[in-house]
Each structure stands twice: as structure tokens, then as C-alpha cells.
Amino acid sequence: MAAPVIQFKRGVLADLPGLRAGEPGFTTDSYDLYVGIDSTTANNQFVGSGRYWTVNGTSTGSGVNLVEGTSNGTNFITLKSPDSLSGIVTYTMPGTDGSNGNVLVTDGSGNLSFSAPAASSFTIAADSGSNDTFNTGETLTFTGGEGVDTTVSDNTITIAAEDASTSNKGVASFDSNDFGVSSGAVSLNDAVVKSVTTDSGALTPSSHGFTINGGEGVDVTHSGTTITVAGEDASDSNKGIASFDSGDFSVTSGAVTLADSTNGAVLTVNGTTSEVEVSRSNGTVTVGLPDNVVVGGGLTATTFTLAGVAVTAILDEDDLTSDRADALATQQSIKAYVDSQVTAQDLDFAGDSGTGAVDLDSQSLTIAGTANEIETSASGQTLTVGLPAAVTVTTSLTTPTVQASAVKANDGTAAITITDSTGAVALSQNLTVAGNLYVNGSTTQVNTTTTTIEDQLLDLGFVDGSAPSSDLNKDIGVLFNYYTDSAKKAAVYWDDSTSRVVVSADVSESSGVLTNNTGGTLEIASLYVSGCASTREVIGCSGSDIVITNATIDGGTF
């Protein structure tokens, strides 16, 4: 039988809760073990911690750690055993503190005590100042000045010069391109610019570099040792130098005026909507007629052109016998010609079988119905085609929609009732479906004493007859209605939000999502868990005992 694994409740020290009496808790960041007393953090009892010792290895000795305050950090001092000992060594600490400056000494048998150090001194001197005597037990300090740093590490004192900066004196190196250095004397090289002369006098740069920038309308370029400052050409978007066309402008001593031949005013030429069009391209103005000309007060012309046809006459001719390509007919003559043509025509028609014709000048068209199937009626200019109150279909009827209040058997037995306003259908007799039955709606209610289903599997959660193609965020399961003090629902369902099966004694539902108000009780003989290395029994029975095997008992986290 495999032994269970028991894990204490665990978490970081800052989140350690008040532990119940006898409840253990382990801190995963500081490796402390606590046991609770009364569920308060103040009374959590510290049992031990890996912070306070280091474990010995195959070739290293163990040690005891003296840890600084938790608010200051996680550093510590280790009192460590040598990696190898010839036997057991015991050191007995003194019972009282020594005097200032005393050291800890041994009597050779492991008994330690405080004692004054052996006297020792030496003389120290410098380039300036008086000599001094240094006694053992005192602190000898080396202090650096500006440009000099002193450091101490592993009994070594290092005196080093600081790098020079803009705010600190110190050692520095000099770029040979800019400076000359001889015997510690530093001078600027001849190639470095030391002064600049302009039209307004001499300029001494604050450093060995300078910049000449051009503003709007001015370009600055250089080639070799020559700097060229020149004006930019003027444009629509940039100020600059410009030349002026002598035909349009007059320029004297830099003053620009329009030449006498230039019209300084703006000439505007507008056309009249639907009568005249005016367009401009560069210096050319074009005046013409639009494609559709509208004349408000009338148009008088011997000949005018419409869409490429020259019209020379307008005729009042009822029979339109002239057949001229250069003439238009009046409205009166067009109406008279159309009226004479309509009454001289026949109306041809055809049915599903057979054809016919009606003389529009002397005959009328009759649309007849079929008894018990179609009836027709005419009134004024309206012809009505409809069904009689009782319709008889001798063979079959195909229609997308049938409206009825009831359907009965041939002997008059009520079979189906359809309710007005709701369209609800009620069956008065048995319903046998030989094929598949598809019900598309929000609720299916079965009010019977016993429901018998021969299917071996019930497949829930389909969408329009197929498995869902996206997360519906809906729970799926079976609800059980019962009464205890009030009407309640129990459920066994798949919780979509947590991806697990839930057994609930009291569940509520909203839009297909179930809320487990009270967890249910599950009664089983044994429990197997799969998904690990294999499917294994976790809870079972051995005689009258309940046995937990193949399990890790996890106290959780805090």
C-alpha cells in the first residue's frame, strides 16, 4: 500500500495567518516552521528555521547563522565548524562581559575569557605634520583628499587618484589631436580653432569647436577651410532671394512694382447655371454652353441642334405620317397618335395550358374561379381573387404557410389545436414520430409520470445540431427539483468557468449559468482518480476502515 504524502500549509512569511491550535505552517521564503495556538498571528509559535543554520555536507562543516532584523534584510553572520576535526572540541563562553578593548582568549582547554590585548605600538609619519605613535587596539585611518580615493579590502589599503571631471580635480588624459603635452605642460595644438573673425569683429569660442547655422532663406556650406553663406531661392513655401520678370514687374534699387502692362486687379467671369459655362486653364478663359441648356424666357432659332441632330421644324400632325428626321411633334399630336393605336390592338394571354386574345376595342377579359377552390369578384377597377370559406383540395396541397385554428381526423376527432395570438400547438392524442424529432426553442417541458429513454448516451450542449465551435460561457448538467422548507434545485453539472463537475444541493440559474449556493454530498463506495501516472484508487475501504492511498495531503497555501 502506497503511503500518502502530507504537506503543511505554506506561503511567504508576510502572509502567515493566525494558525489554529496544533495547526502547522511553513514559510517558503524564510524556511520557518510555526505551530498555531489560538488562531492569532501574535501567538503563532516559532518551532525552527533553516535560516538559523547551515547543514554540513560530505566535505564541509555546519554552522549557526546570526540573522539581522527582517526589516533590514536577510544578511547574517555564520559561526561555522571546520570542515574536518580530529575529535570533539568544546568551547565554554565567559559568563560576564569584559572591559572596553578586551579580546577573547582561551586557556588551552576550551575555556574562553576576556583579556586586555598585549601592548604594541609603532610610529607613523607623513610629508607634513608631526610624527605620531600608533598603539595596537586603535584604528589607523587613511583619508584621501580631492582627487585621491582610499579603500580597504582584505587587510589591503589602496590609494588611487580619481578621474578628473567638470566638477572634480583629478588625473586626466589629453587627446593628441587637440592638445600638446610636454613635461606635464598642456597647450592647444595649432590645428585647433582658437578664434573666429566675422564682419562684426573677433569671436573667441568657449571650446575648440563652433557652428554656423543658416536661417530661413540662407544656406551655409563649407569646403576645406572655406565657409560659404548664400541666399536660398524663394518658393511658395520658403522665403528667399528672387528675380522678377521685366514684363510684369519694375525693380529699382530693390523696390518692386507691377509693370504698366500688368493688370493688378482680379477679373472674374461667371456663367449662368444651365445656360452658360465658364472654365479657366492657366491664362485661358473658355465660355460655352452646357450639355443640357435651360432657357427660361423662350428660345427663338431657325435651326438648333439636340444631341447631334439639327431640328428645323415643329409639326402638329395627328397621324405622324411625315416621318422627318429634322422635325419635332407637338404634345397634342403625340397624344392623338397614341390613342388611335391602343384601341386597335389585341391583348394576348396564356395559361398553364392554352392561349387566348382579347380585342381591346370591343371585348373584355374574364377571370373565372373553380368551385370550392378559387373564387373571383370584380368591382370598378378592382379584380379580387381569393379562397372560398370552405376549400376542397382533391389530391394534395403544397404551401409554405397554413393558417388554421384546429386540425381534425376525417371522422371529426379533435387532433391538433392551434391557439390564436400565440400560435401554440396542442396535441389531443398520441404522437408517434417515425423519423428524427427536432425541437428548436428555449424550453422543452414533459409532464408525465414515467419517461423511458432507450438511448445509452445523452449528448448535451449541442448548438444547432453540432458541437459548439466557440466558448458559450454556459454550464451543462442535470437539475433536480425538490422541497425542503422551500422549493429548491439540486444539480450535477459541468461548471464552464472552473472546468470541473460540481455536485450542488442548492443551485440557482441565470441565463444558462449555475451558481452553487450549497455544495452537495456525494455518496460512493470508492473513488478513483485518473490523469496522473495512471488511474488509481484514492479512497476505498478495508474492512470497516476508510483508507486513503496514492494521495498527497496538501495543507494549502496562505
C-alpha positions as CSV (number, residue, x, y, z in Angstrom):
1,M,0.0,0.0,0.0
2,A,1.4,3.3,-1.1
3,A,1.9,5.9,1.8
4,P,0.2,9.3,1.4
5,V,2.3,12.5,1.2
6,I,1.4,15.1,3.8
7,Q,2.2,18.8,3.0
8,F,1.9,21.5,5.6
9,K,0.1,24.7,4.9
10,R,2.7,27.0,3.3
11,G,3.3,30.5,1.9
12,V,5.6,33.6,2.3
13,L,6.3,34.9,5.8
14,A,4.5,38.2,5.2
15,D,1.2,36.3,4.5
16,L,1.4,33.9,7.5
17,P,-2.1,33.8,9.0
18,G,-3.2,33.1,12.6
19,L,-2.9,29.3,12.8
20,R,-5.4,27.2,14.8
21,A,-4.3,25.2,17.8
22,G,-1.9,22.5,16.6
23,E,-2.0,23.6,13.0
24,P,1.5,23.8,11.4
25,G,2.6,26.4,8.9
26,F,5.8,26.6,6.8
27,T,7.2,29.8,5.2
28,T,8.6,29.2,1.7
29,D,10.7,32.3,1.6
30,S,12.3,32.2,5.1
31,Y,12.1,28.4,5.7
32,D,10.4,28.9,9.2
33,L,8.1,26.3,10.9
34,Y,5.3,27.6,13.1
35,V,2.6,25.9,15.1
36,G,-0.6,27.8,16.0
37,I,-2.1,28.3,19.5
38,D,-5.3,30.3,19.2
39,S,-5.7,31.4,15.5
40,T,-3.9,34.8,16.1
41,T,-0.7,35.7,14.4
42,A,0.8,37.1,17.6
43,N,0.6,33.6,19.3
44,N,2.0,31.6,16.4
45,Q,4.8,29.6,18.0
46,F,8.2,29.5,16.2
47,V,9.5,26.0,16.1
48,G,12.6,26.2,13.9
49,S,14.0,27.5,10.7
50,G,16.6,26.7,8.1
51,R,17.6,30.4,8.3
52,Y,19.5,29.8,11.5
53,W,21.9,27.1,10.5
54,T,23.7,25.6,7.5
55,V,23.7,21.9,7.2
56,N,27.1,20.0,6.9
57,G,27.9,18.2,3.7
58,T,30.3,15.4,2.8
59,S,33.3,17.8,3.0
60,T,32.0,21.0,4.7
61,G,31.2,21.6,8.3
62,S,27.8,23.0,9.5
63,G,27.3,26.5,11.0
64,V,25.0,28.6,13.1
65,N,23.6,31.8,11.4
66,L,23.0,35.0,13.4
67,V,20.4,36.9,11.2
68,E,19.8,40.6,11.1
69,G,16.4,42.2,11.6
70,T,13.8,41.2,9.0
71,S,13.1,44.9,8.2
72,N,16.8,45.4,7.4
73,G,17.3,42.5,5.1
74,T,18.3,38.8,5.0
75,N,22.0,39.0,5.8
76,F,23.6,37.0,8.6
77,I,26.9,36.1,10.4
78,T,27.8,32.4,10.4
79,L,29.7,30.7,13.2
80,K,31.0,27.6,11.3
81,S,32.7,24.4,12.2
82,P,36.0,23.5,10.4
83,D,35.4,21.1,7.5
84,S,37.5,18.4,9.3
85,L,38.0,17.7,13.1
86,S,40.2,15.2,14.9
87,G,37.7,14.9,17.7
88,I,35.0,16.7,19.6
89,V,36.0,20.3,20.6
90,T,34.0,22.2,23.2
91,Y,34.4,26.0,23.8
92,T,32.9,27.4,27.0
93,M,32.0,31.1,26.8
94,P,32.7,33.5,29.7
95,G,29.8,34.2,32.0
96,T,30.3,38.1,32.0
97,D,31.4,40.7,29.6
98,G,35.0,42.1,29.5
99,S,36.3,45.7,29.5
100,N,36.4,48.0,26.6
101,G,39.1,46.9,24.1
102,N,39.4,43.4,25.6
103,V,39.8,40.3,23.4
104,L,38.6,36.7,23.8
105,V,41.4,34.3,24.8
106,T,41.4,30.6,25.6
107,D,43.2,28.7,28.4
108,G,44.1,25.8,26.0
109,S,41.3,23.6,27.4
110,G,38.4,25.3,25.6
111,N,37.6,27.8,28.5
112,L,37.2,31.3,27.0
113,S,37.6,34.6,28.8
114,F,38.1,38.3,28.1
115,S,41.5,39.8,28.4
116,A,43.4,43.0,27.5
117,P,45.4,42.7,24.3
118,A,49.3,42.6,24.5
119,A,50.7,46.1,24.3
120,S,52.3,47.1,20.9
121,S,52.9,50.4,19.1
122,F,54.8,52.0,16.2
123,T,55.5,55.5,14.8
124,I,53.8,56.9,11.7
125,A,55.0,60.0,9.7
126,A,53.9,62.0,6.6
127,D,55.3,64.6,4.2
128,S,53.9,67.3,6.5
129,G,52.8,67.5,10.1
130,S,54.2,65.9,13.3
131,N,55.0,62.2,13.7
132,D,52.5,60.1,15.7
133,T,52.6,56.8,17.7
134,F,50.0,54.1,16.9
135,N,49.0,51.6,19.6
136,T,47.6,48.2,18.9
137,G,43.8,48.3,19.5
138,E,43.5,51.7,18.0
139,T,42.2,52.4,14.4
140,L,44.6,53.7,11.8
141,T,42.7,55.7,9.2
142,F,43.9,56.8,5.7
143,T,42.0,59.7,4.4
144,G,42.0,60.8,0.8
145,G,41.8,64.5,-0.4
146,E,40.4,66.0,-3.6
147,G,41.5,63.8,-6.5
148,V,42.5,60.9,-4.2
149,D,40.5,57.9,-3.0
150,T,41.4,55.4,-0.3
151,T,39.8,51.9,0.1
152,V,40.4,48.9,2.4
153,S,39.7,45.3,1.5
154,D,41.2,42.1,2.9
155,N,43.9,43.9,5.0
156,T,44.9,45.9,1.9
157,I,44.8,49.7,1.7
158,T,44.6,51.1,-1.8
159,I,45.4,54.8,-2.5
160,A,44.4,55.8,-6.1
161,A,43.9,59.0,-8.0
162,E,40.3,60.0,-9.0
163,D,39.4,60.6,-12.7
164,A,39.1,64.4,-13.5
165,S,35.6,65.7,-14.3
166,T,34.0,69.1,-14.8
167,S,33.3,69.2,-11.1
168,N,36.3,67.4,-9.6
169,K,40.0,67.7,-9.9
170,G,41.9,64.5,-10.7
171,V,44.1,62.7,-13.2
172,A,43.3,63.2,-16.9
173,S,44.5,62.2,-20.3
174,F,44.6,64.5,-23.3
175,D,43.6,63.9,-27.0
176,S,46.7,64.2,-29.1
177,N,44.6,65.7,-31.9
178,D,43.7,68.7,-29.8
179,F,46.5,69.1,-27.2
180,G,50.3,69.0,-26.9
181,V,51.7,67.8,-23.6
182,S,55.3,68.1,-22.6
183,S,56.8,67.6,-19.1
184,G,53.2,68.0,-17.7
185,A,52.6,71.3,-19.6
186,V,49.4,71.2,-21.7
187,S,48.8,73.5,-24.7
188,L,46.3,73.6,-27.6
189,N,47.6,72.2,-31.0
190,D,47.8,74.7,-33.9
191,A,45.1,72.8,-35.8
192,V,42.5,73.7,-33.1
193,V,40.4,76.8,-33.8
194,K,41.2,79.4,-31.2
195,S,39.4,82.4,-32.6
196,V,37.0,83.4,-35.4
197,T,36.7,86.8,-37.1
198,T,33.4,87.9,-38.7
199,D,32.1,91.2,-40.3
200,S,31.2,92.3,-36.8
201,G,34.6,91.5,-35.2
202,A,36.5,88.7,-33.5
203,L,34.9,85.8,-31.7
204,T,36.7,83.5,-29.3
205,P,34.9,80.2,-28.9
206,S,34.3,78.8,-25.5
207,S,35.6,75.5,-26.8
208,H,37.7,74.5,-29.8
209,G,34.5,73.8,-32.0
210,F,31.9,76.3,-33.3
211,T,28.8,76.1,-35.5
212,I,27.4,78.5,-38.2
213,N,23.7,77.9,-38.9
214,G,21.6,79.4,-41.7
215,G,18.1,80.7,-41.0
216,E,15.1,80.9,-43.3
217,G,16.3,82.0,-46.8
218,V,20.0,81.4,-46.0
219,D,22.2,78.3,-46.7
220,V,25.6,77.7,-45.1
221,T,28.0,75.2,-46.7
222,H,31.8,74.5,-46.4
223,S,34.6,73.1,-48.5
224,G,38.0,72.7,-46.9
225,T,38.7,75.8,-44.9
226,T,36.1,77.9,-46.8
227,I,32.6,78.6,-45.4
228,T,30.1,79.9,-47.9
229,V,26.9,81.7,-46.8
230,A,24.4,82.1,-49.7
231,G,20.7,83.0,-50.1
232,E,18.1,80.3,-50.9
233,D,15.8,80.6,-53.9
234,A,12.3,81.8,-52.9
235,S,9.3,79.5,-53.4
236,D,5.7,79.3,-52.4
237,S,6.6,77.8,-49.0
238,N,10.0,79.4,-48.3
239,K,11.3,83.0,-48.1
240,G,14.4,83.6,-50.1
241,I,16.1,85.6,-52.9
242,A,14.1,86.0,-56.2
243,S,14.3,87.6,-59.7
244,F,11.4,89.4,-61.3
245,D,10.1,89.1,-64.9
246,S,10.7,92.5,-66.6
247,G,7.4,92.1,-68.5
248,D,5.4,92.0,-65.3
249,F,7.5,93.9,-62.7
250,S,9.6,97.0,-62.4
251,V,12.5,96.9,-60.0
252,T,14.6,100.0,-58.9
253,S,17.1,100.0,-56.0
254,G,15.4,96.8,-54.6
255,A,11.9,98.3,-54.8
256,V,9.4,96.1,-56.8
257,T,6.3,97.4,-58.5
258,L,3.9,96.0,-61.1
259,A,4.8,97.0,-64.7
260,D,2.3,99.2,-66.6
261,S,1.2,96.3,-68.9
262,T,0.2,94.2,-65.9
263,N,-3.4,94.2,-64.7
264,G,-3.1,94.2,-60.9
265,A,-6.9,93.7,-60.4
266,V,-8.6,90.2,-60.4
267,L,-11.1,89.7,-63.3
268,T,-13.9,87.3,-62.5
269,V,-16.0,85.8,-65.3
270,N,-19.1,83.8,-64.1
271,G,-21.6,81.8,-66.2
272,T,-25.3,81.4,-65.6
273,T,-26.4,78.0,-64.3
274,S,-27.8,75.7,-67.1
275,E,-27.3,78.5,-69.7
276,V,-23.5,79.3,-69.9
277,E,-20.4,77.5,-68.6
278,V,-17.1,79.3,-67.9
279,S,-13.8,77.5,-67.3
280,R,-10.2,78.5,-66.9
281,S,-6.9,76.7,-67.6
282,N,-3.7,78.7,-66.8
283,G,-4.2,82.0,-68.6
284,T,-7.1,80.9,-70.9
285,V,-10.8,81.5,-70.1
286,T,-13.3,79.3,-72.1
287,V,-17.0,80.3,-72.4
288,G,-19.6,77.8,-73.8
289,L,-23.0,76.1,-73.4
290,P,-23.5,73.1,-71.0
291,D,-24.7,69.7,-72.2
292,N,-28.3,70.5,-71.1
293,V,-29.4,74.1,-71.8
294,V,-32.4,75.5,-70.0
295,V,-34.0,78.7,-71.4
296,G,-36.3,80.5,-69.0
297,G,-37.9,83.0,-71.3
298,G,-38.1,81.0,-74.5
299,L,-35.8,80.1,-77.4
300,T,-36.1,81.5,-80.9
301,A,-33.9,80.0,-83.6
302,T,-34.3,78.9,-87.2
303,T,-32.3,75.8,-86.5
304,F,-31.0,74.3,-83.3
305,T,-29.2,71.0,-82.5
306,L,-30.2,68.4,-80.0
307,A,-27.7,65.6,-79.2
308,G,-26.2,66.0,-82.7
309,V,-29.5,66.3,-84.6
310,A,-30.3,69.5,-86.4
311,V,-34.0,70.4,-85.8
312,T,-35.7,72.8,-88.3
313,A,-39.4,72.4,-87.7
314,I,-42.1,71.6,-85.0
315,L,-45.2,69.8,-86.6
316,D,-48.8,69.5,-85.4
317,E,-49.6,66.2,-87.2
318,D,-52.0,63.6,-85.5
319,D,-51.1,60.6,-87.8
320,L,-47.3,61.4,-87.8
321,T,-47.0,60.4,-91.5
322,S,-44.2,62.8,-92.4
323,D,-41.5,60.6,-90.8
324,R,-39.0,63.5,-90.8
325,A,-35.6,63.3,-89.0
326,D,-35.3,67.1,-88.7
327,A,-38.8,67.8,-87.0
328,L,-40.4,67.5,-83.6
329,A,-44.1,66.7,-82.9
330,T,-46.4,68.7,-80.6
331,Q,-47.8,67.2,-77.4
332,Q,-51.4,67.2,-78.9
333,S,-50.4,65.2,-82.0
334,I,-48.4,62.7,-79.9
335,K,-51.5,62.0,-77.7
336,A,-53.8,61.7,-80.7
337,Y,-51.5,59.2,-82.3
338,V,-51.1,57.0,-79.2
339,D,-54.9,56.9,-78.5
340,S,-55.6,55.7,-82.1
341,Q,-53.0,52.9,-81.8
342,V,-54.1,51.5,-78.4
343,T,-57.7,50.7,-79.4
344,A,-56.6,48.9,-82.5
345,Q,-54.5,46.3,-80.5
346,D,-55.3,42.9,-79.1
347,L,-54.2,41.6,-75.6
348,D,-52.7,38.1,-75.9
349,F,-52.6,35.9,-72.8
350,A,-51.7,32.3,-71.9
351,G,-52.4,29.9,-69.0
352,D,-50.6,26.9,-67.7
353,S,-52.3,25.3,-70.8
354,G,-53.8,27.1,-73.8
355,T,-53.7,30.7,-75.1
356,G,-56.2,33.4,-75.9
357,A,-56.7,37.0,-77.1
358,V,-58.9,40.0,-76.2
359,D,-59.8,42.8,-78.6
360,L,-59.2,45.9,-76.5
361,D,-61.7,47.9,-78.5
362,S,-64.7,45.5,-78.3
363,Q,-64.0,42.6,-75.9
364,S,-63.4,42.2,-72.1
365,L,-61.2,39.7,-70.3
366,T,-63.0,37.3,-67.9
367,I,-61.1,35.6,-65.0
368,A,-63.2,32.7,-63.7
369,G,-62.7,30.7,-60.5
370,T,-63.1,27.0,-59.7
371,A,-65.9,25.9,-57.3
372,N,-64.7,25.1,-53.7
373,E,-61.1,26.1,-54.8
374,I,-60.9,29.7,-56.1
375,E,-63.5,32.5,-56.3
376,T,-63.2,35.8,-58.2
377,S,-65.1,39.1,-58.0
378,A,-64.9,42.5,-59.9
379,S,-65.9,46.0,-58.7
380,G,-65.0,49.1,-60.6
381,Q,-61.3,48.9,-61.4
382,T,-60.6,46.1,-58.8
383,L,-60.5,42.4,-59.5
384,T,-60.4,40.2,-56.4
385,V,-59.1,36.6,-56.4
386,G,-59.4,34.5,-53.2
387,L,-60.4,31.3,-51.5
388,P,-63.9,30.4,-50.5
389,A,-64.9,29.9,-46.9
390,A,-64.5,26.1,-47.4
391,V,-61.7,24.9,-49.6
392,T,-61.6,21.4,-51.1
393,V,-58.3,20.0,-52.3
394,T,-58.9,16.7,-54.2
395,T,-55.3,15.5,-54.4
396,S,-52.6,17.3,-52.5
397,L,-51.7,20.8,-51.1
398,T,-48.3,22.3,-51.1
399,T,-47.9,25.7,-49.3
400,P,-45.2,27.4,-47.2
401,T,-47.8,28.6,-44.6
402,V,-51.1,27.2,-43.4
403,Q,-53.3,29.2,-41.1
404,A,-55.8,27.2,-39.0
405,S,-57.3,27.0,-35.5
406,A,-57.8,23.2,-35.4
407,V,-56.9,20.0,-37.3
408,K,-59.3,17.0,-37.0
409,A,-59.3,13.5,-38.3
410,N,-61.7,12.6,-41.1
411,D,-64.3,11.3,-38.6
412,G,-64.2,14.7,-36.8
413,T,-62.0,13.6,-33.8
414,A,-60.0,16.5,-32.5
415,A,-56.3,16.0,-33.1
416,I,-54.4,19.4,-33.1
417,T,-55.5,22.7,-31.7
418,I,-53.6,26.0,-32.7
419,T,-54.1,29.0,-30.3
420,D,-54.6,32.4,-31.9
421,S,-52.3,35.2,-30.9
422,T,-49.6,32.8,-29.6
423,G,-49.6,30.1,-32.2
424,A,-49.2,27.4,-29.5
425,V,-50.0,23.9,-30.8
426,A,-51.7,21.3,-28.5
427,L,-52.0,17.6,-29.4
428,S,-55.1,15.9,-28.1
429,Q,-54.0,12.3,-29.0
430,N,-50.8,10.2,-29.1
431,L,-47.9,11.4,-31.3
432,T,-45.6,8.9,-32.9
433,V,-42.5,10.1,-34.8
434,A,-41.0,7.5,-37.1
435,G,-38.1,9.7,-38.1
436,N,-36.0,12.2,-36.2
437,L,-37.6,14.8,-33.9
438,Y,-36.0,18.2,-33.8
439,V,-37.3,20.8,-31.3
440,N,-35.9,24.3,-31.7
441,G,-36.9,26.5,-28.8
442,S,-35.8,27.7,-25.3
443,T,-37.7,25.2,-23.1
444,T,-38.9,21.6,-23.5
445,Q,-41.4,20.5,-20.8
446,V,-42.5,16.9,-20.3
447,N,-45.4,16.4,-17.8
448,T,-45.6,12.6,-17.4
449,T,-45.4,10.1,-14.7
450,T,-42.6,8.0,-16.2
451,T,-40.2,8.8,-19.0
452,T,-38.5,5.9,-20.7
453,I,-35.5,6.5,-22.9
454,E,-33.8,3.7,-24.8
455,D,-30.7,5.7,-25.7
456,Q,-27.5,4.6,-24.0
457,L,-25.9,8.1,-24.2
458,L,-27.4,11.6,-23.6
459,D,-25.4,14.1,-25.6
460,L,-25.8,17.6,-24.1
461,G,-24.5,21.0,-25.1
462,F,-25.0,20.9,-28.9
463,V,-25.5,24.1,-30.9
464,D,-27.9,23.8,-33.9
465,G,-27.2,20.1,-34.0
466,S,-23.4,20.3,-33.9
467,A,-20.7,20.5,-31.2
468,P,-20.1,24.2,-30.3
469,S,-17.3,26.0,-32.2
470,S,-16.6,28.6,-29.5
471,D,-16.9,29.0,-25.7
472,L,-20.6,29.6,-25.0
473,N,-19.9,30.5,-21.3
474,K,-22.8,28.2,-20.3
475,D,-22.9,25.5,-17.7
476,I,-24.2,22.0,-18.7
477,G,-25.8,19.4,-16.4
478,V,-28.9,18.0,-14.9
479,L,-31.2,19.8,-12.3
480,F,-33.3,18.0,-9.7
481,N,-36.3,19.8,-8.2
482,Y,-37.2,19.1,-4.5
483,Y,-38.8,20.8,-1.5
484,T,-37.1,21.4,1.9
485,D,-38.7,24.4,3.7
486,S,-39.0,25.9,0.2
487,A,-38.7,24.8,-3.4
488,K,-35.1,24.1,-4.3
489,K,-33.0,22.7,-7.1
490,A,-30.1,20.3,-6.7
491,A,-27.7,19.7,-9.7
492,V,-24.8,17.7,-11.1
493,Y,-23.3,19.9,-13.8
494,W,-20.1,20.9,-15.7
495,D,-19.0,24.4,-14.5
496,D,-17.8,26.2,-17.6
497,S,-16.0,28.9,-15.6
498,T,-13.9,26.4,-13.5
499,S,-13.8,23.5,-15.9
500,R,-14.9,20.9,-13.4
501,V,-18.0,18.8,-12.5
502,V,-20.0,20.2,-9.5
503,V,-22.4,18.4,-7.2
504,S,-24.7,21.0,-5.6
505,A,-27.5,20.6,-3.0
506,D,-28.9,24.1,-3.8
507,V,-28.2,25.8,-7.1
508,S,-29.6,28.9,-8.8
509,E,-29.6,29.6,-12.6
510,S,-29.3,32.8,-14.7
511,S,-29.0,32.8,-18.5
512,G,-27.6,29.3,-18.6
513,V,-25.0,29.9,-15.8
514,L,-25.4,28.0,-12.5
515,T,-24.4,29.2,-9.1
516,N,-23.6,26.7,-6.4
517,N,-25.3,28.1,-3.3
518,T,-24.7,24.9,-1.2
519,G,-22.4,22.1,-2.0
520,G,-24.0,18.6,-2.3
521,T,-23.0,15.4,-0.6
522,L,-21.6,12.6,-2.8
523,E,-22.0,9.0,-1.5
524,I,-19.7,6.5,-3.1
525,A,-18.1,3.1,-2.3
526,S,-14.7,4.1,-3.6
527,L,-13.1,6.9,-5.6
528,Y,-10.6,6.6,-8.4
529,V,-8.6,9.4,-9.9
530,S,-7.1,9.4,-13.4
531,G,-4.9,11.9,-15.2
532,C,-1.8,11.1,-13.1
533,A,0.7,8.4,-14.0
534,S,-2.3,6.0,-14.2
535,T,-5.8,5.6,-12.9
536,R,-5.6,4.8,-9.2
537,E,-7.9,4.3,-6.3
538,V,-7.6,7.2,-3.8
539,I,-10.5,6.5,-1.3
540,G,-11.6,2.9,-0.5
541,C,-12.5,0.5,2.3
542,S,-10.5,-2.1,4.2
543,G,-13.0,-3.9,6.4
544,S,-14.8,-1.2,8.4
545,D,-12.0,1.3,7.8
546,I,-11.9,4.1,5.2
547,V,-8.4,4.1,3.6
548,I,-6.7,6.9,1.7
549,T,-4.0,5.7,-0.6
550,N,-1.9,7.0,-3.6
551,A,-2.6,10.6,-2.4
552,T,-0.7,13.7,-1.4
553,I,-2.4,15.5,1.5
554,D,-1.8,19.3,0.9
555,G,-2.4,21.8,3.6
556,G,-2.7,24.5,1.0
557,T,-1.1,28.0,0.9
558,F,-1.5,31.3,2.7
